Every structure is written in C-alpha cells, then in structure tokens.
Amino acid sequence: MFDLRQLRYFVTVAETGNVGRAAELLHISQSPLSRQIMQLEQQLGVTLFERAKQRVHLNAEGRAFLTEARALLASAKRVEAFGRDLASGAAGRLAIGYVEGAVHAGLVADMLGQFRPERPQLHISLMSLRSAAQFEGLRQRTLDLGLVYSPPPADYPEIASMLVRREPLILAIPEGDALTTVAEIHPHHLDGRTWITVVRQPADTNRGQFLAACMEAGFVPDIAYETADPLTSLGLVSAGLGLATVQESLRNAAPPGIFRELPWFKRGVSIHLAWRRQDRRAVIADLRKAVGQ
C-alpha cells in the first residue's frame, strides 16, 4: 500500500519532468526520491514514466494515474482541513441547552449573533431543557453548553459555570388597574390581590418560592391562576385577570400593560452558563466569551 507521501513525490516529478528539480522542491536527495518512485511503480505493477537521461516523461498509464493522484491529494487536503476545523469549532456539531429565561433575556440570540458569522459551517442544535436535565446532558456529553438558572449542584464537580445575567422581577399590572395611579407600590398595596404565577422554572418564580417571597415582604397573595410560562401569565395580566411578577427583560416583549419595579421584593432571575471543566475546545472558549460580553 502506497502512502500520500509517495503520491506527492510522484505528482511533483510528473509536473517538473526532472527528478533532480523535483528533489529540490521536495527538500530531499535525488536518490531516495528515485527509489520512492520505483517502489510506487512496483507496488502498482505498472510503469508510469519513460526515462531518458536527466528527463522523465509520463507514459499513457502515468498520465491516467496523475489525474487520480491529484484528486486523491486534493481530497486528503480537504479532510485535513476539516479535521482542523473540527478542532477549532469551525465545523462539526454543537448542542446547546437553554432555559426560557435565557431566551427572554436575549442571551441565546446575542451569543449566536456574535459567534455564528465566524463559523458558518458549524451545525448548532438548540434544546429547551430544565436546568437539571442540562446538567445531566453535560455529564452524559449529549450537551456541550447549557444556559441554566443556577450553578451546578455539588454532586456535579465535573461541570463549571459562570453567572452571565441577573435580573430583578418586576410587577405587571393590567391597564386601568388602581395600582397604576399609586406613586410607589408597597407590600400592603398587594395584600389580597389576585395573582398569576408560573409553575415552571425558574425556581425563584414558582409557587412555593413566590409565596415565601410575598410572606417575607409582608403580604399574602391570592393565587388564582398558574401558567406554564411567563408570556402566558402576561397575556392574562393584559386581559385584566390579575397581577404577576416577571423578569425585567420581558418588559419589551409583553402584551400591553403597566410595569413597576419592586425594589423590596427580594427575588430575581439568574442565568448561568455551564460547561464541562475538561472541555478545552476553542469553540467552547469562544462561546463562553460571547456570552460573557
């Protein structure tokens, strides 16, 4: 079996028509080069050159073999380049998990907007998953990165993370509600009011944590509606069915309504980027940089 080096030697000799000149271009001695060409012919069982003094000329078989040799060397270069692209992250596949809060905060779009133009051939798979599922996906290597609501638990020491966004929760009020005329909203203004809550993540906005935060602030909410996502909650607020707290970045994506800050309400939404500590790929480092900016 001949190797790619023999093919490069053959092509160089064929293109120069002179073993001595080819040896200079290949930075080897003339005798080893001649031996490599003869070994190639022996392995193939066919003569490729007609030899005359210092010159060599391709015969018919040699010309046919030259075409195939050039094609194979070009393919080898493409494979080599593809391997380098895989190592750098310019090609291949990447799986990224995210929680809905990361989308609402614009983190997913911002990250890919900065990162994608430099790697147009990279296939990126985005998966909406809860934080716990993302940690397990990173551990099982079905995910490469995760945008989650909290750092990894202590029993996931192989996963690292960094905080990339922290947002306060703001109060969403229906248009025409009496609260819209209040200059500064205090806990007693919310006591007994009808509320809409999200029962999914983040934990800071689910029913238990929401109730705890309200009681800590000094009022008891009347939770009449529970939804699966904050946008649905905002739709119910817009319909005049109650109040809700949502992350601040939803202010611009929400249905018509009134939003007010609650500086005394000690809850918020935090988004963390998680990855495997041992993942040293350049593509991961670049994505971490894109999210951190």
FIFITI-346670 format. One line per 4 residues: number of its first residue (from 0); for each residue x, y, z of C-alpha. Coordinates in pm, 1 decimal, always signed. Layout:
! FIFITI-346670
NUM = X:Y:Z; ... .
***
This chain:
! FIFITI-346670
0 = +0.0:+0.0:+0.0; +147.3:+333.7:-102.4; +111.1:+642.5:+115.2; +28.4:+1006.2:+47.8 .
4 = +393.5:+1099.5:+58.9; +463.9:+870.9:-238.6; +176.9:+1030.7:-426.3; +313.5:+1380.1:-360.3 .
8 = +655.8:+1264.9:-481.4; +501.9:+1117.9:-797.9; +298.6:+1432.2:-876.3; +599.3:+1660.4:-824.5 .
12 = +820.8:+1450.2:-1053.2; +541.7:+1431.5:-1312.5; +487.7:+1809.3:-1308.6; +858.9:+1900.2:-1326.5 .
16 = +968.2:+1621.3:-1563.0; +1301.1:+1613.8:-1381.2; +1392.9:+1408.6:-1074.3; +1665.5:+1649.1:-967.4 .
20 = +1435.8:+1952.9:-980.7; +1161.0:+1762.3:-802.1; +1404.9:+1660.6:-527.9; +1494.7:+2027.7:-474.3 .
24 = +1128.2:+2124.9:-443.4; +1062.0:+1836.8:-202.0; +1377.5:+1907.3:+2.2; +1510.1:+1552.8:-26.8 .
28 = +1800.6:+1390.9:-208.1; +1760.8:+1268.7:-563.8; +1843.1:+904.1:-493.3; +1574.8:+849.3:-222.8 .
32 = +1322.4:+1020.0:-447.6; +1406.8:+789.5:-738.9; +1372.6:+487.7:-509.6; +1029.5:+603.8:-388.9 .
36 = +906.1:+641.0:-748.3; +1036.4:+295.4:-840.1; +872.1:+145.6:-527.7; +544.6:+307.3:-625.4 .
40 = +564.3:+156.1:-972.9; +647.6:-184.2:-824.0; +353.5:-167.6:-583.3; +118.1:-70.9:-865.4 .
44 = +267.2:-321.5:-1106.4; +285.7:-65.2:-1385.3; +549.0:+167.6:-1530.1; +448.9:+532.5:-1504.0 .
48 = +741.7:+711.0:-1662.8; +957.0:+687.9:-1974.0; +1312.7:+770.7:-1867.7; +1566.4:+944.2:-2093.9 .
52 = +1893.0:+1075.0:-1944.2; +1805.3:+1355.2:-1697.9; +1443.6:+1382.5:-1806.2; +1140.2:+1166.5:-1733.0 .
56 = +811.4:+1170.6:-1920.1; +474.5:+1027.0:-1822.6; +350.8:+744.7:-2040.5; -20.2:+684.5:-2100.7 .
60 = -59.7:+493.1:-1775.8; +128.0:+765.6:-1590.4; -98.2:+1037.5:-1727.1; -408.4:+846.0:-1620.6 .
64 = -261.5:+782.1:-1275.2; -166.3:+1150.3:-1237.8; -529.7:+1255.4:-1266.8; -635.6:+1018.9:-988.5 .
68 = -335.8:+1105.1:-771.7; -412.8:+1476.4:-788.5; -776.5:+1410.5:-696.8; -676.1:+1193.6:-400.5 .
72 = -427.0:+1451.3:-270.7; -691.2:+1725.0:-301.4; -934.0:+1508.8:-102.8; -667.5:+1447.1:+159.9 .
76 = -617.1:+1823.0:+195.8; -990.1:+1872.9:+241.3; -1001.9:+1600.1:+507.0; -705.2:+1753.6:+686.7 .
80 = -863.1:+2100.0:+675.8; -1191.5:+1955.7:+800.2; -1009.8:+1794.1:+1092.4; -855.2:+2128.6:+1183.5 .
84 = -1196.3:+2292.4:+1156.9; -1339.5:+2030.7:+1392.7; -1065.5:+2105.1:+1643.1; -1120.1:+2480.5:+1622.7 .
88 = -1500.0:+2458.3:+1611.6; -1531.5:+2599.6:+1259.4; -1714.2:+2280.3:+1156.1; -1895.9:+1992.0:+1321.1 .
92 = -2189.9:+1988.8:+1559.2; -2262.8:+2164.6:+1885.4; -2555.9:+2105.8:+2122.6; -2662.7:+2392.1:+2347.8 .
96 = -2932.5:+2370.6:+2612.9; -3122.6:+2670.0:+2744.3; -3393.3:+2768.4:+2988.4; -3669.1:+3001.3:+2874.0 .
100 = -3533.3:+3285.1:+3086.4; -3217.1:+3287.0:+2874.8; -3429.0:+3344.6:+2564.3; -3631.6:+3620.8:+2728.2 .
104 = -3306.4:+3789.8:+2837.0; -3179.9:+3780.0:+2478.1; -2875.7:+3572.1:+2573.6; -2925.3:+3298.5:+2313.6 .
108 = -2970.5:+3541.4:+2023.8; -2682.8:+3765.6:+2136.6; -2446.8:+3471.5:+2181.6; -2517.5:+3321.2:+1840.6 .
112 = -2521.7:+3661.0:+1672.1; -2162.2:+3722.4:+1780.6; -2040.3:+3367.2:+1735.6; -2210.7:+3234.9:+1422.0 .
116 = -2057.6:+3458.7:+1149.3; -1710.7:+3318.9:+1222.1; -1828.3:+2956.8:+1194.2; -2094.9:+2935.9:+922.7 .
120 = -2038.8:+2561.5:+870.5; -2092.6:+2467.8:+1233.7; -2425.5:+2291.7:+1293.1; -2580.3:+2417.1:+1617.3 .
124 = -2863.2:+2230.9:+1788.7; -3062.9:+2430.9:+2045.8; -3269.1:+2245.3:+2305.1; -3511.2:+2389.7:+2558.9 .
128 = -3443.7:+2195.1:+2879.0; -3478.6:+2245.8:+3250.3; -3159.8:+2311.3:+3442.5; -3141.0:+1962.7:+3595.2 .
132 = -3175.8:+1799.5:+3252.5; -2900.0:+2020.8:+3117.1; -2658.2:+1924.6:+3394.7; -2723.6:+1560.3:+3319.6 .
136 = -2685.3:+1625.5:+2946.6; -2346.0:+1785.6:+3006.4; -2241.5:+1490.5:+3219.1; -2356.8:+1241.7:+2953.3 .
140 = -2198.7:+1452.4:+2674.4; -2526.0:+1497.8:+2490.1; -2487.2:+1872.7:+2551.8; -2181.4:+2091.2:+2503.5 .
144 = -2307.3:+2402.8:+2682.3; -2604.4:+2493.0:+2896.9; -2779.6:+2815.0:+2994.3; -2932.5:+2736.0:+3333.2 .
148 = -3092.7:+2908.3:+3630.2; -2837.4:+2807.5:+3892.2; -2480.7:+2679.4:+3931.1; -2436.9:+2300.7:+3913.5 .
152 = -2507.5:+2105.8:+4235.3; -2215.7:+1985.3:+4444.8; -2252.9:+1631.5:+4305.3; -2160.6:+1758.6:+3956.2 .
156 = -1794.5:+1853.9:+4022.0; -1704.3:+1795.8:+3656.4; -1926.1:+2088.7:+3547.4; -1816.7:+2451.5:+3573.3 .
160 = -2035.0:+2759.4:+3543.0; -2036.0:+3136.7:+3547.6; -2308.2:+3392.8:+3612.0; -2395.1:+3575.3:+3290.4 .
164 = -2714.9:+3765.3:+3376.0; -2911.3:+3863.3:+3685.0; -3245.1:+4040.7:+3653.1; -3493.2:+4162.6:+3910.5 .
168 = -3857.2:+4061.0:+3896.4; -4093.8:+4344.6:+3812.0; -4465.9:+4377.9:+3868.8; -4701.7:+4351.3:+3569.9 .
172 = -5029.9:+4540.1:+3620.7; -5337.1:+4546.4:+3391.6; -5414.2:+4875.3:+3222.8; -5673.2:+5068.2:+3419.0 .
176 = -5590.9:+4893.6:+3747.8; -5598.8:+5119.1:+4056.3; -5234.3:+5036.8:+4121.8; -5129.8:+5228.3:+3811.3 .
180 = -5208.6:+5553.5:+3992.3; -5003.0:+5467.7:+4301.8; -4675.3:+5660.8:+4306.1; -4479.9:+5395.9:+4498.9 .
184 = -4610.2:+5043.6:+4544.3; -4560.5:+4889.0:+4889.7; -4644.7:+4537.7:+5015.5; -4975.9:+4644.3:+5167.4 .
188 = -5096.4:+4753.4:+4823.9; -5064.2:+4390.6:+4705.2; -5214.1:+4213.1:+5003.8; -5512.1:+4002.0:+4897.5 .
192 = -5485.3:+4090.2:+4530.1; -5546.6:+3825.4:+4262.2; -5220.6:+3682.3:+4127.3; -5098.1:+3482.6:+3829.5 .
196 = -4785.8:+3270.2:+3878.5; -4558.4:+3049.9:+3671.2; -4527.5:+2694.6:+3798.1; -4223.3:+2604.7:+3585.4 .
200 = -3868.6:+2731.0:+3623.7; -3702.0:+2941.4:+3740.5; -3739.2:+2826.8:+4098.0; -3749.2:+3189.9:+4205.0 .
204 = -4085.8:+3235.1:+4035.8; -4257.6:+2904.5:+4109.9; -4544.5:+2888.8:+4356.0; -4351.0:+2793.0:+4667.7 .
208 = -4074.3:+3047.6:+4626.0; -4321.4:+3314.6:+4520.8; -4534.6:+3260.5:+4829.6; -4226.7:+3268.8:+5052.4 .
212 = -4111.4:+3595.9:+4899.5; -4454.9:+3753.2:+4940.8; -4481.6:+3646.8:+5304.3; -4130.2:+3774.9:+5369.3 .
216 = -4236.6:+4109.4:+5221.5; -4542.5:+4117.5:+5444.8; -4840.2:+4028.8:+5226.5; -5033.7:+3718.5:+5126.0 .
220 = -5122.6:+3681.7:+4755.4; -5441.9:+3521.3:+4627.9; -5304.9:+3290.8:+4355.7; -5593.7:+3231.8:+4118.2 .
224 = -5405.4:+3125.8:+3801.8; -5096.5:+2916.3:+3737.4; -4934.5:+2909.8:+3393.9; -4653.0:+2718.0:+3226.9 .
228 = -4459.0:+3023.4:+3109.0; -4432.5:+3395.8:+3182.8; -4563.3:+3508.6:+2844.4; -4891.4:+3329.8:+2914.1 .
232 = -4902.1:+3499.1:+3252.4; -4855.7:+3836.9:+3086.4; -5139.9:+3757.6:+2847.9; -5368.4:+3701.1:+3145.7 .
236 = -5245.8:+4023.6:+3305.5; -5322.4:+4209.5:+2983.0; -5674.0:+4062.1:+2996.5; -5719.9:+4216.9:+3341.0 .
240 = -5726.0:+3886.9:+3532.7; -5461.1:+3966.7:+3792.1; -5106.5:+4069.4:+3876.1; -4782.0:+3885.7:+3800.4 .
244 = -4408.8:+3920.6:+3854.9; -4181.0:+3856.5:+3554.8; -3816.7:+3908.0:+3473.5; -3736.2:+4261.5:+3370.5 .
248 = -3629.2:+4179.3:+3013.5; -3988.4:+4075.9:+2930.9; -4097.6:+4436.9:+2958.4; -4035.9:+4495.9:+2588.3 .
252 = -4180.2:+4164.5:+2464.0; -4502.1:+4167.1:+2661.6; -4862.4:+4245.0:+2564.3; -4986.8:+4591.7:+2655.4 .
256 = -4967.1:+4655.7:+3027.4; -4803.5:+4855.1:+3301.8; -4476.3:+4750.9:+3469.7; -4344.9:+4872.5:+3801.5 .
260 = -4028.8:+4796.9:+3993.2; -4045.9:+4638.1:+4338.0; -3707.6:+4707.6:+4498.1; -3818.1:+4548.6:+4825.0 .
264 = -3917.9:+4219.1:+4659.6; -3606.9:+4008.9:+4717.2; -3634.2:+3771.1:+4426.8; -3485.9:+3773.6:+4076.7 .
268 = -3382.7:+3559.8:+3781.3; -3022.1:+3449.8:+3739.9; -2883.7:+3285.4:+3425.5; -2562.5:+3084.1:+3438.4 .
272 = -2356.0:+2932.8:+3157.7; -2244.5:+2574.0:+3230.1; -1985.1:+2355.9:+3056.6; -1760.1:+2054.2:+3123.3 .
276 = -1440.9:+2154.6:+3301.6; -1227.2:+1927.6:+3084.0; -1366.5:+2059.5:+2755.9; -1069.1:+2255.9:+2620.4 .
280 = -1204.3:+2312.2:+2270.0; -1157.8:+2658.9:+2125.7; -1523.3:+2669.4:+2020.4; -1633.9:+2634.7:+2383.5 .
284 = -1397.3:+2908.1:+2496.2; -1525.6:+3138.0:+2221.4; -1888.8:+3075.0:+2313.9; -1814.1:+3143.5:+2678.3 .
288 = -1654.8:+3470.1:+2572.2; -1953.4:+3560.6:+2353.4; -2199.7:+3501.8:+2637.4; -1985.9:+3683.2:+2893.4 .
292 = -1963.0:+4006.0:+2694.1 .
***
